[in-house]
Amino acid sequence: MKYEEVYHYGVHELAEAGIGENELDARLLLEYVCHTGRNDLLAHGDREVPEEEKNIYFDLIEKRKTHRPLQYIMGRQEFMGLVFKVNEHVLIPRQDTEILVEEALRHLHDGMEILDMCTGSGCILLSLLHYSNGCIGVGADISGKALAVAEENAKRLKGREEKEKGKFRCRFVQSDLFEKVEGTYDMIVSNPPYIPTEVISGLMEEVRDYEPVEALDGKEDGLFFYREIASHALAFLKGGGYLFFEIGYDQAKAVGKIMEEAGYQGITAVKDYAGLDRVVYGWKSAKSGRKE
Ligand code: GLN
């Protein structure tokens, strides 16, 4: 079969199965299998695809037809210009989360110590370390299987082996929130599970049936983890240290209030590119004033 015929077969099968972005997904999977690029469809559509590659492609199309996310099929997702390994044990890094990283980077200084609570694939922590100098980070997650993915990502990206001040630049700890966390930090970042339990059954199949529910479920009102993290983080923040949260589009007010009641200063909401509230942050007051 020719390259473009294989592609059209993929588009047709995915469309029949009700996959919305069928053309994009069919093309990306074909490029993944054949090690080709975007232009091959236009420029080399008439080249023959080896039988073996064709069979692998048909197999992956079958997988995608079940609504398994493309990222889990290919085992990777780009985030902050870096490629992260992903599997069913971690949430797929979202573009929205780049807002959290970008905002945190504006307040991050050389040599700071960072804690990423609910690190999942490690995408937030590892991006912060990649785009800063001399910072040290700890990623905490309740899931050992998620941390195995984070460890692999750390190995492939700047930071794991490099030692700063005699410490690894980055390490991971399996912990139910702060239970096993030690030390104090200049910045705590978190994209915790924040979807109210009853909303989960209405999510798209890709998310509902394949992403880890413990990475999504924010319990009754979706705010459980914000309350827990905001109150306990104070003991793990240095004076003037920042707490950064990613939030759901309708949670800015509620999370701001939780942080205010816990005693944080300078509480600020930041919007994403769609104009929706996406990040809330504040800092722990210090007698010596704000750390800038
Ligand atoms: N920190 C990870 C991410 O943003 C995982 C978040 C989660 O599991 N809720 O992708």
Residues whose N, C-alpha, C, O or C-beta is under 5 A from the ligand:
A	BS01	LIG	L91 I92 P93 T97 C118 T119 G120 S121 C123 I124 N191 P192 P193 A215
